[in-house]
Amino acid sequence: MKQFYYLIVFFLISTYSAEGRLFKKEHKSSNPLVVSVSIHLNKIYEINSVNKTYMIDAYLVLSWHDASIPDWIHRNNETNIIYENEKFPETIMVPSFEFINILGNREIINKQLIVNPDNTLIYNERFHGRFTSDMDFHKYPNDKQCFTIQLESFSMEKKDLVFTNPQLFPKVLDPSYFEEWKILGKKDYVNQIVYHHLSTNKKGEVFSRCNFEIFAQRKIEYYIWKVMLPIGILVVASWLVFWVKDFANQLNISFTLMLTMVTFNFYTSSLLPTLPYNTFIELIIISGYISIFLTLITVIFTYAYSKNHKATIRINTFFKLFFPLLYILYITICILVIFF
């Protein structure tokens, strides 16, 4: 009797092993696994210009066809089989993937796998993650940035897996996704990336990468009223020293304005990372430094070398027109160089 039970157990183990070997054998194919990708964007928030990061809340949907799924998975049932927030069966292969430009691990809120009777599989998850991308701040605070989501297979090369039909939803992005930004457009496409560190092959290993890009422009209104207008007022105020007759008062006004300009410089420096170039708003602040410094030098020079009161009046009259024209020329050149 015991021998009969051992025979039954051996038969079941052999059958399960044969099915597992059959799955692995059939899955190996000369054709790559074609995976359709779509992302439904809920929100982009916590955009940090200093760290060049942004948070994304979205749904990820992967769809593919796998002919190697064993028939016993469906149990002769024509309805969909759904696995939700649980471990998926080992006999069903879900392609391993990763977000290339994510910092740390993504937080998976919910996940789901749908197995259709025709062996079409749909993987769906909602995730949160902190992403990063290269940013150009030359035109800051009127700069345009690209917020990117890059998806790639972790271990399957292009010969084994190919992404296709990338779609970013909704088709028309809601302006509420960005409180401080104006949405310009979006783009989704698939390209290939070559890695040379994964193989001794000189040509490298080729992977399929899915890219989702959202283009936005920073709203400049806040910076016009809170930064640029006060700086402009300080610059104009620095020219008023030519209407002041007392030399001591002229020096006090110039030094006070210089210290105020330093305060604005500290404020704008906290909004951006350390950059090897000057942004547009920094050029405006530099113009304030230069204007106030030149007026200070002019006042001291006029006081030291003017021979009489009439000469001082003539010099001051000249600089009343010279400094505004020089400043307008400087700002015009900066705008032409940076924006055109």
C-alpha positions in Angstrom: 0.0 0.0 0.0 2.8 2.4 0.9 4.4 1.6 -2.5 1.2 2.7 -4.2 1.2 6.1 -2.4 4.9 6.6 -3.2 4.0 5.9 -6.9 1.3 8.5 -6.9 3.5 11.2 -5.2 6.3 10.4 -7.7 3.8 10.8 -10.6 2.5 14.2 -9.4 6.0 15.5 -8.9 7.1 14.3 -12.3 4.1 15.9 -13.9 4.7 19.3 -12.2 8.3 19.2 -13.1 7.5 18.4 -16.7 5.0 21.3 -16.9 7.7 23.6 -15.5 10.3 22.4 -18.0 7.7 22.8 -20.8 7.0 26.4 -19.7 10.7 27.3 -19.7 11.3 25.5 -23.0 8.4 27.1 -24.8 9.2 30.6 -23.4 12.6 30.6 -25.1 12.0 31.9 -28.6 14.0 33.6 -31.3 11.5 36.5 -31.3 11.7 39.1 -28.5 8.8 39.6 -26.0 6.9 42.7 -27.2 5.6 44.7 -24.3 3.2 47.7 -24.7 3.6 50.4 -22.1 1.3 53.2 -21.0 1.5 55.6 -18.0 -1.5 57.5 -16.6 -0.2 60.6 -14.9 -2.0 61.7 -11.7 0.3 64.5 -10.6 3.8 65.9 -10.7 4.7 67.7 -7.5 7.5 68.8 -5.1 9.6 70.1 -8.0 12.9 71.0 -6.5 15.2 73.1 -8.8 18.1 72.9 -6.3 18.2 69.1 -6.4 16.8 68.8 -9.9 14.1 66.4 -8.7 10.4 66.0 -8.8 7.8 63.6 -7.4 5.5 61.6 -9.7 2.2 59.9 -8.8 1.0 57.7 -11.7 -0.3 54.4 -13.0 1.9 52.0 -15.0 0.3 49.5 -17.4 2.3 46.8 -19.2 0.6 44.5 -21.8 2.1 41.5 -23.6 1.2 38.1 -25.0 2.9 35.0 -23.6 2.1 31.7 -25.5 4.0 29.7 -22.9 1.4 30.0 -20.2 0.3 26.5 -19.2 -3.3 25.6 -19.9 -3.9 24.5 -16.4 -3.6 28.1 -15.2 -7.1 28.9 -16.6 -8.5 25.6 -15.4 -10.6 25.5 -18.6 -12.2 28.8 -17.6 -12.9 31.4 -20.3 -12.9 34.3 -17.8 -10.0 36.5 -16.8 -7.8 35.5 -13.9 -6.9 38.4 -11.7 -4.0 38.5 -9.1 -4.2 41.6 -7.0 -1.7 42.7 -4.3 -0.4 39.2 -4.0 2.5 37.1 -5.2 2.2 36.1 -8.8 2.5 32.4 -9.9 6.0 31.3 -10.7 4.8 29.8 -14.0 3.8 33.3 -15.2 6.7 35.5 -16.2 6.3 39.2 -15.5 9.2 41.1 -17.1 11.4 42.7 -14.6 11.8 46.4 -15.3 13.2 49.6 -13.6 12.9 53.3 -13.9 16.3 54.6 -15.0 16.0 58.1 -13.7 14.4 57.4 -10.3 16.1 58.2 -7.0 15.8 55.3 -4.6 13.0 52.8 -4.8 9.5 53.5 -6.1 6.6 53.1 -3.7 4.1 50.6 -5.1 0.6 51.5 -3.7 -1.3 48.7 -5.5 -0.5 46.2 -8.2 -2.5 43.8 -10.3 -2.0 41.1 -12.9 -4.7 40.1 -15.3 -4.4 36.9 -17.3 -6.8 36.7 -20.3 -7.9 33.4 -21.9 -6.0 34.3 -25.0 -2.8 34.5 -23.0 -2.6 38.3 -23.1 -1.4 39.6 -19.8 -1.9 43.1 -18.3 0.2 44.3 -15.4 -1.0 47.4 -13.6 0.4 49.3 -10.7 0.1 52.7 -9.0 3.4 54.1 -7.8 5.0 57.1 -6.3 8.7 58.0 -6.9 11.2 60.8 -6.9 12.7 61.3 -10.3 15.5 63.4 -11.7 16.6 64.8 -15.1 19.0 67.3 -16.5 17.9 70.9 -16.3 19.1 74.0 -18.0 18.7 77.2 -16.0 20.3 79.7 -18.4 16.9 81.4 -18.9 15.8 81.2 -15.2 13.2 82.3 -14.1 11.7 82.0 -17.6 13.3 78.6 -18.3 11.8 75.6 -19.9 12.3 72.1 -18.5 11.7 68.5 -19.5 10.3 66.2 -16.9 11.2 62.6 -17.9 10.2 59.1 -17.0 12.5 56.4 -18.4 11.5 52.7 -18.3 13.9 49.9 -19.1 14.1 46.1 -18.7 16.4 45.2 -15.9 18.0 42.0 -17.4 16.4 41.3 -20.8 18.2 42.7 -23.8 16.5 44.0 -26.9 16.8 40.6 -28.5 14.7 39.2 -25.6 12.3 42.2 -24.9 11.2 45.2 -26.9 9.0 48.0 -25.6 6.4 49.3 -28.1 3.4 51.6 -28.4 4.3 54.0 -25.5 1.4 56.2 -24.4 1.2 59.0 -21.9 -2.3 59.7 -20.5 -4.2 61.9 -20.3 -3.7 63.0 -23.8 -4.2 66.7 -22.8 -2.5 67.3 -19.5 -4.4 69.3 -16.9 -2.7 72.6 -15.9 -3.4 71.7 -12.2 -0.6 69.1 -12.5 1.9 72.1 -12.3 1.1 75.0 -10.0 4.1 77.1 -11.0 4.5 75.8 -14.5 2.9 76.2 -17.9 2.5 72.9 -19.8 3.9 73.1 -23.4 3.5 69.6 -24.6 4.5 65.9 -24.2 6.3 63.2 -26.1 6.5 59.4 -25.7 8.9 57.2 -27.7 11.1 54.1 -27.6 14.8 54.1 -28.3 17.7 51.8 -27.6 20.6 52.1 -25.2 24.0 50.3 -25.5 25.8 49.2 -22.3 29.4 48.1 -22.6 30.0 47.1 -19.0 27.6 44.1 -19.2 29.6 42.1 -21.7 33.0 41.5 -23.2 31.4 42.1 -26.6 32.9 45.2 -28.1 29.6 46.2 -29.6 28.0 46.1 -26.1 24.6 44.9 -25.0 21.5 46.7 -26.5 18.5 47.4 -24.3 15.1 48.8 -25.3 14.1 52.0 -23.4 10.7 53.6 -23.1 10.7 57.4 -22.6 7.9 59.7 -21.5 8.7 63.5 -21.6 6.6 66.4 -20.4 7.7 69.9 -21.4 6.8 72.9 -19.2 7.8 76.5 -18.8 8.2 78.2 -15.4 5.7 81.0 -14.8 7.6 84.2 -14.5 5.0 86.4 -12.9 6.1 85.8 -9.3 9.7 86.6 -10.1 8.7 89.8 -11.9 6.9 91.3 -8.9 9.0 89.8 -6.1 12.5 90.0 -7.5 13.0 91.9 -10.8 10.8 94.9 -9.9 12.5 95.5 -6.5 16.0 95.2 -8.2 14.9 97.6 -10.9 13.8 100.1 -8.2 17.1 99.8 -6.4 19.0 100.4 -9.6 17.0 103.5 -10.4 17.4 104.7 -6.8 21.2 104.4 -7.2 21.0 107.1 -9.9 19.2 109.5 -7.6 22.5 110.3 -5.9 23.3 112.7 -8.8 20.4 114.8 -7.5 21.8 114.9 -3.9 24.2 117.7 -3.2 25.7 116.5 0.1 28.6 114.1 -0.5 28.1 112.2 2.8 24.5 111.5 1.9 25.5 110.3 -1.5 27.9 107.7 0.1 25.2 106.5 2.6 22.7 105.9 -0.2 25.1 104.0 -2.4 26.4 101.7 0.4 22.8 101.0 1.7 21.7 100.0 -1.8 24.7 97.8 -2.3 23.9 95.9 0.9 20.3 95.5 -0.2 21.5 94.0 -3.5 23.6 91.5 -1.6 20.5 90.4 0.2 18.8 89.7 -3.1 21.8 87.7 -4.3 21.6 85.4 -1.2 17.8 84.9 -1.9 18.2 83.9 -5.5 21.2 81.7 -4.7 19.0 79.5 -2.4 16.6 78.8 -5.3 19.1 77.1 -7.6 21.9 74.6 -7.4 25.5 75.6 -7.7 25.9 76.3 -11.5 29.0 76.8 -13.6 27.2 79.6 -15.5 25.1 82.7 -14.7 21.3 82.6 -15.1 19.3 85.5 -16.5 18.2 86.6 -13.0 21.8 86.5 -11.8 22.8 88.7 -14.7 20.2 91.2 -13.6 21.5 91.2 -10.0 25.1 91.6 -11.4 23.8 94.6 -13.3 22.6 96.1 -10.0 26.0 95.6 -8.4 27.7 97.2 -11.4 25.3 100.2 -11.5 25.6 100.9 -7.8 29.3 100.5 -7.8 29.8 102.8 -10.8 27.6 105.5 -9.3 29.7 105.3 -6.1 32.9 105.6 -8.0 31.5 108.5 -10.0 30.3 110.4 -6.9 33.8 110.0 -5.3 35.6 111.0 -8.5 33.3 114.1 -9.0 33.8 115.2 -5.4 37.6 114.8 -5.5 38.4 116.3 -8.9 35.6 118.8 -9.7 37.1 122.3 -9.6 33.9 124.2 -8.8 30.2 123.8 -8.2 29.3 124.4 -11.9 31.6 121.6 -13.0 30.0 119.3 -10.6 26.5 120.2 -11.9 27.7 119.5 -15.5 29.2 116.1 -14.6 26.1 115.1 -12.7 23.8 116.1 -15.6 25.8 114.0 -17.9 25.6 110.9 -15.7 21.9 111.4 -15.1 21.4 110.4 -18.8 24.5 108.1 -19.2 23.7 105.5 -16.5 20.0 104.9 -17.6 21.1 104.4 -21.2 24.0 102.2 -20.2 21.7 100.0 -18.0 19.1 99.7 -20.8 21.8 98.7 -23.2 23.2 96.1 -20.8 19.7 94.5 -20.2 19.0 94.5 -24.0 22.3 92.6 -24.7 21.5 90.1 -21.9 18.1 89.4 -23.4 19.4 89.0 -26.9 22.2 86.7 -25.9 20.1 84.4 -23.6 16.7 84.2 -25.3 17.6 84.6 -29.0 
